[in-house]
Amino acid sequence: MSYLNFDKTLLVNLERSLSKEILRTNRAGVYNATTLVDCNTRKYHGQLVMPIPELGPDNYVLLSSLDETVIQHGAHFNLGLHKYGDSFSPNGHKYIRQFECETVAKTTYRVGGVILTKERVLVSFEPRVLIRYTLVEAGSPTVLRFKPFLAFRSVNALTKANGQASTDMDDCENGKVNRMYPGFPALYMQFSKKMEYHHDPQWYKDIEYPKEQERGYEYKEDLMVPGYFEVAMRQGESVIFSAGVSEVKSTTLKTLWNKEVGHRIDKTSMFDCLRNSASQFYKRVGDKCYLLAGYPWFRASAREEFFATPSCTLDIDRPEYWEAIMDRTAVPLVKSIVESGEWKVESELQGMDEPDALLWLVRAFQKYAHKYTPKQAAERYGALCVGIIDLYRKQRHPRAFVHQNNLIWTDGTQRPATWMAATENGLPITPRTGYIVEINALWYNALRFTAELQRELGKEMAADLLDYQAEITKDAFVKTFWNGVYLNDYVVDDYANNEVRPNQIWAVSLPYSPLDKHQAKAVVDICTKELLTPRGLRTLSPKSGSYRPVYIGGEQERNRNYHNGPVWPYTIAAYARAYMNVYKHSGLSFMERMLVGFEEEMTELTIGALNELYDGNPPYKGHGGMSYAPSVAAVISVLDTMKRYETI
């Protein structure tokens, strides 16, 4: 049985099929995304979506969709699908018989006696999408017609019919090229065999994106179709369509296709799906490499990158990507900050000055040490870890200050200080400020781990000093956060916020915990009782009067709910480690059952990936980004944690 296989029964049911999305990336920021039935439901969807640095930091939709029509004996069968008001047209989904994406996304259509398959890939590190059509069966001469729907706009905007859009289609090899607006790259649309082009420019108006309507944004768009291509095909024949920003030799398209397909990961298990998703977050920019926080709207963010990189590289046996992301990009950047004290703005990596970002980097080095050896980690990253500790200790961090009790204090009243970063009118909705529980848990862990690295290098005095500082931190941590039952979320002045949130779980999950066994068990137990769901931990206990579990409504309502009830899957990594730290090998079967909920998600929303967040109440509907790096990394991390216990 195919792992990612959907039949006609589901596909013709638009209520179900439109909720399932597919995503492909090229590891350089270019992506292709739509629904299973090729009906775009987001303004972020498109056949070719790519960064264009000359125009700004956004991604840009060049080719929104490509409608196909099967023509036999003068009869036209349109396979396209778009939403207009309360209806869909031209209802091409009724011809779909199967969708599968174990290797590449493949749709099978049946129109009378015609069986046609469509397969899609992106070319690695090049802004080019390839779509291969194969006429599996045809009892008579068949022509395929292709209508390109052009957008040429930012993913954060929608286009309307206008007189400035160029409909000129210049010649290129076996195709045509268009540049709708000045400043954009030209779009080359080519075929692997001879085609005929018919120029017939038309605006298709008021195409709707229901996902944007749900989110309270503008949701109607006009798209330009400059004309259509026609290709005559024989039974058993394949033709490849290419859309890119440079011309390609049409005779090389078959070779290029085979090369790309040969690199694909077969997605026949949950781990294979996660491994494939993890590789999609890589983004190479020149000689640098980043890990995007997710798709479709995320950029590279320091906190998310440092959290997710170990699992999205080392845990899937891709050390070369660890080296590209960390050694060639992140480490030189952090070294320059540590050595100069100047907090340079890195255009591709945002949020370096977040209070916890560098502590997550130390945690990433700690995972490297676990994967290899502490000695190797000490030789590669020991000096940098000391530099990061000194940066905090000597008050050189712009947003984090070490007090006499050796706890980190940060102001989160005017600007978000943690991952709970939703704002309203520029101010944090969840203003976590002062001493914040997970930041100080990370700080204690960083002190202990850096001491460990110093001992590996034979620097006993430096290690002893770090351990002494860690002991002060440990005592202050317990005194500040432990309320007798669990950990306060944050403490400022004489106020201790005792709402039950998932942030306390990191104090148990990290290799060095400031808590004793009784306290650790109490934290795990209350998180299990009040926060745990099949998708991860809720951001707030249902017992709180501020609990808002459903991520719906306009932007303001969603922001208010964002971290006050919905489930963030990325918390499951910390929970799993904490649970296993407390219950040891006896907790293995429980964690295996917990993974069932995540395996279900492989076929639910973004096929083979995990969303950014889910509702806090059943049925735990997914929302937010289609594929989120910390979510994917967290479940990979859980699998890795379980693997270690299974070998005991």
Secondary structure, DSSP 8 states (H G I E B T S, - for coil): --SSEEEHHHHT-HHHHTT-EEEEE-SBS-EEEEETTS---STT-EEEEEE-TTT-SSEEEEEEEEEEEEEETTEEEE---EEETTEEES-GGGGEEEEE-SSSEEEEEEETTEEEEEEEEE-TTSSEEEEEEEEEE-SS-EEEEEEEEEEEEETT------SSS----EEETTEEEE--STTS--EEEEESS--EEEEEEEEEEEEE-HHHHHTTS--EEEEEEEEEEEEEE-TT-EEEEEEESS---GGGHHHHHHHHHHT-----SHHHHHHHHHHHTEEEETTEEEEBSEESS--BBHHHHHHHHHHHHGGGT-HHHHIIIIIIIIHHHHHHHHHH-----BTTBB-TTSTTHHHHHHHHHHHHHHHS-HHHHHHHHHHHHHHHHHHHHTT--SS-EE-TTS-EEE--SSS--SS---EETTEESS---EEEHHHHHHHHHHHHHHHHHHHHTT-HHHHHHHHHHHHHHHHHHHHHHB-SSSB-SEEETTEEE----GGGGHHHHSSS-SS-HHHHHHHHHHHHHHTEETTEEESS-TTSTT------SSHHHHHHHTTSS-EETTHHHHHHHHHHHHHGGGGHHHHHHHHHHHHHHTTTSBTTS--SEE-SSTT--EES-SEEHHHHHHHHHHHHHHHHHHT-
